[in-house]
Amino acid sequence: MNDAAITEQVIVIRGRKVVGGVAEGEALVTRDRISGWGGIDPRTGTVIETRHELRGQSFAGKVLVFPGAKGSSGWSAMFHMTRLMNSAPAAFLFNEMTTKMALGAVVTHSPSMTDFERDPLECIETGDWVRVDADRGVVEITKKKTPGDRP
């Protein structure tokens, strides 16, 4: 038996529940705010906004980690459509609470959190596995393995 134990790095952060529930999935992280109206394709959950760092990537079934919403009140309508089309994020983790962000989280029905003790943009990377327990106010981040990591 190999004496060198490989342990996964797990980070736990706490925050405030916006929408309750528990979900987990791969993280999709951006430092850019996301525009709902004209910025996403609700059929696929793909970011279509020109010059957005996630352009062409889908958040469907992923834990979306981002600063917050931008644009018009159409934000919540577009994210509501993602729920109806089964392309919504599994969960939202965001830094700035606005009315459009709150309403978007509510109509999407995805567990959502904000007001973290530690900035999720600083400790979560795209590809990390994230478990969001909004009811308890706990986010567990299992860091992705890098190509040089041992199995």
C-alpha positions in Angstrom: 0.0 0.0 0.0 1.2 3.5 -0.8 2.2 5.4 2.3 1.7 8.7 0.5 -2.0 9.6 1.1 -3.5 11.9 -1.5 -6.0 14.2 0.2 -8.3 16.6 -1.6 -8.1 20.2 -0.5 -11.5 21.3 0.7 -12.3 24.9 1.6 -15.4 25.9 3.5 -16.8 29.4 3.4 -20.0 30.8 5.0 -22.5 33.3 3.7 -26.1 34.4 3.7 -29.0 32.5 2.1 -30.9 34.2 -0.7 -32.7 31.1 -2.0 -32.7 28.0 0.1 -31.8 24.5 -1.0 -28.8 22.3 -1.6 -27.0 21.8 -4.9 -23.6 20.8 -6.1 -21.7 20.9 -9.3 -18.7 22.1 -11.2 -17.9 25.8 -10.7 -18.0 28.3 -13.5 -16.3 31.5 -12.3 -16.2 35.0 -13.8 -15.1 38.3 -12.5 -17.4 40.0 -15.1 -21.0 40.8 -14.2 -23.5 38.9 -16.4 -26.2 40.6 -18.5 -29.4 38.6 -18.7 -31.3 40.4 -21.5 -29.1 40.0 -24.6 -26.2 38.5 -22.6 -27.3 34.8 -22.3 -29.1 32.3 -24.5 -31.7 30.8 -22.1 -32.2 27.8 -24.3 -28.7 26.5 -23.6 -27.5 28.6 -20.6 -24.7 30.0 -22.8 -23.2 33.4 -22.3 -23.5 35.2 -25.6 -22.5 38.7 -24.6 -19.9 40.2 -26.8 -16.5 40.7 -25.0 -17.6 38.7 -21.9 -14.9 36.4 -20.7 -17.4 33.4 -20.6 -18.7 34.0 -24.1 -19.6 30.7 -25.6 -19.6 28.8 -22.3 -22.7 27.3 -20.7 -23.6 27.6 -17.0 -26.3 25.0 -17.3 -26.1 22.7 -14.2 -23.0 24.4 -12.9 -22.4 26.6 -9.8 -22.2 30.1 -11.2 -19.8 32.2 -9.2 -19.8 35.9 -10.3 -20.0 39.4 -8.9 -23.7 39.9 -9.8 -26.1 41.0 -12.4 -25.9 43.9 -14.8 -28.4 45.4 -17.2 -32.1 45.8 -17.2 -34.9 44.2 -15.3 -35.0 41.6 -18.1 -32.3 39.8 -16.2 -34.8 37.9 -14.1 -37.0 37.0 -17.1 -34.1 35.5 -19.0 -32.9 33.5 -16.0 -36.5 32.4 -15.4 -36.5 31.0 -18.9 -33.3 29.0 -18.2 -35.2 27.2 -15.5 -38.1 26.5 -17.8 -35.7 25.2 -20.4 -33.6 23.1 -18.0 -30.5 25.2 -18.6 -30.3 27.1 -15.3 -27.3 27.1 -13.0 -27.3 24.5 -10.2 -26.6 27.3 -7.8 -25.6 31.0 -7.7 -22.8 32.5 -5.6 -22.5 36.2 -6.0 -21.1 39.2 -4.2 -23.5 42.1 -4.9 -27.1 41.9 -3.9 -29.4 43.9 -6.2 -33.1 43.6 -6.8 -32.6 42.1 -10.2 -30.1 39.5 -8.8 -32.5 38.6 -6.0 -35.5 38.2 -8.3 -33.4 36.2 -10.8 -32.3 33.8 -8.1 -35.8 33.4 -6.8 -37.4 32.7 -10.2 -34.6 30.3 -11.1 -35.2 28.3 -7.9 -31.5 27.7 -7.7 -29.9 27.7 -4.2 -28.2 31.1 -3.9 -25.9 32.8 -1.5 -24.2 36.2 -0.9 -22.5 38.2 1.9 -19.6 35.7 2.3 -17.0 35.8 5.1 -14.5 35.2 2.3 -14.8 36.3 -1.3 -15.7 33.3 -3.4 -14.0 34.9 -6.4 -10.7 34.6 -4.5 -11.0 30.9 -3.5 -13.1 29.2 -6.2 -11.8 28.4 -9.7 -13.6 27.2 -12.8 -13.6 23.4 -12.5 -13.6 23.1 -8.7 -16.4 21.0 -7.3 -18.7 23.1 -5.2 -21.5 22.0 -2.8 -23.9 24.8 -1.8 -26.0 24.3 1.3 -27.8 27.6 1.3 -30.1 26.5 4.1 -27.1 26.2 6.4 -25.2 29.1 4.8 -22.2 26.8 3.9 -20.3 26.4 0.7 -17.8 23.5 0.4 -15.2 23.8 -2.3 -13.2 20.8 -3.4 -10.3 22.1 -5.4 -9.8 20.6 -8.9 -6.8 18.4 -9.5 -4.2 19.9 -11.8 -2.4 17.9 -14.5 0.6 17.3 -12.3 -1.4 15.9 -9.4 -1.1 12.2 -8.6 -4.3 10.0 -8.8 
